[in-house]
Amino acid sequence: MALEVGQQTFHLYNRVEIGLLLGLAGFGAIWTPPRGWWFALALPAIVVLAQALWLLPLLDARIAAIIAGATPPPSPLHVIYIAAEGLKTLWLLAFGLGGLSPQTAGSPWLAAATRPDFTPALTKD
């Protein structure tokens, strides 16, 4: 039972991530994002899609085998999943924190993801 709950949880989590990526892509299509924004979004998008199309189906097959009573051979799939999650988290933290700081000097990765200026333009009437 725990395997099936975990399986459903990770699939739901992956669907939410795909929905967020689609929302961000739509947002980026209608708004001119800052320089480096698409670059910052690319790696998490690749990881999420790889998880959905490659990693989760392989893990599902292992779960199906275990539920059927088989003992699958050892596999690095869970470690790969954990590493992918860690990579996404660190990547998004680096770009997110870099975008919050007006000074991203010293880091070309963070400098590429500067926060946009939302200050209203003053107009003469």
N, C-alpha and C positions, 0 to 999 in steps of 0.2 A: 504494500500500500504506500509506503514512504517513497518508493521509487516513482510510482505514478504521480504522486503529489509533487515531487521535485520536478518531474518531467513537465507537468502542466505549468508549474511556476516559471520555469526557465523559458518555456515557449511563450507564455504571456509577457514576460519581461522582454524577450526579443521582439515581440510584436509592438510593444510600447516604444522600444528604441527605434524600430523602423518607422513608426508613426511620427516620432519626434524628428527623425532625419528628414522625412518627407515634408513635415511642417517647416523645418529650417530651410530646406531647399526651396520651398514655395515662398517663404519670407525673403530669402536671398534673391529670388527671381523678380520680386516686385519692389524691393528696396535695394539701393546700391550699398552693398556691405563694404566695410573697410578693407583696405589692402590686406591680404593674407587670410581673410575670413574663410574663403573656399578651401584654401590649403589647410586651415585648422580643422575644417569639417571632414576632409578627405579620409584621413586615417581612421577615425572612428566609424565612418561610413563603410569603409572596406572591411573593417573587423566585424561590424554588425552583420553585414551581408555574408561574409565568410562563415560566421556562426550559423546564420539561418540556412544557408544553402549547402554547407559542408559538414560543420562540426555537430550541430544538433541532430541531423539525420543519423550520423554515425553513433552518437550517444544513444539515440532512440533504438537503434538496432541492438546495442548492448543490453539496454533495459528489457527489450522484448525477449532476448535470449535468457536473461536472468529470470524473468517472470515465467518463462517456459520450463525452467528447471535446469538450464545449461549453465556451465561455468565458463564464461568467455576468458580467453587468455589475457594476461596483463596488457594494458594499453596506456599510452601517454595522453590519451584524449582529455582526461580531466585536468591534467597539468596544463595542457595547451589551452583549455578553456579558461583556467584561472589566470594564466599568463596574458591571454587576450584581454580579459577584464582589467587586469592591472595596467596593461599598456594603454587601454582606452582612458582609464581613470587618470593616470599620470599625464597623458597627452592633453586631456581636457582641462585638468588643473593648471598645467603650464600655460596654456593659451588663455584660460579664463582669468587667472591671476595676473598675467601679463597685460590683459586688456583692462584690468581695473586700475592699474598703476599708470600715471602719466609718464613715468620714466621707466622705459624698458631698456635703457642703455646697458650694454654689455652682453646682451643676448639677442642675436639676430633672429632666433625663433620667436621670441616674445615680441620683438620689435615689429614683426610682420603682422601681428594681430592687435594693433592698437585700437582702443575704443573710439567709436565715432563721436563727433561733437554734436550734441543735441541742444546746444545753446540756441535760443531763438534769435533770428536775425533781427536787428533793429531797422525799422524802415522809417523814412521821412514821409510824413503826411502832407 
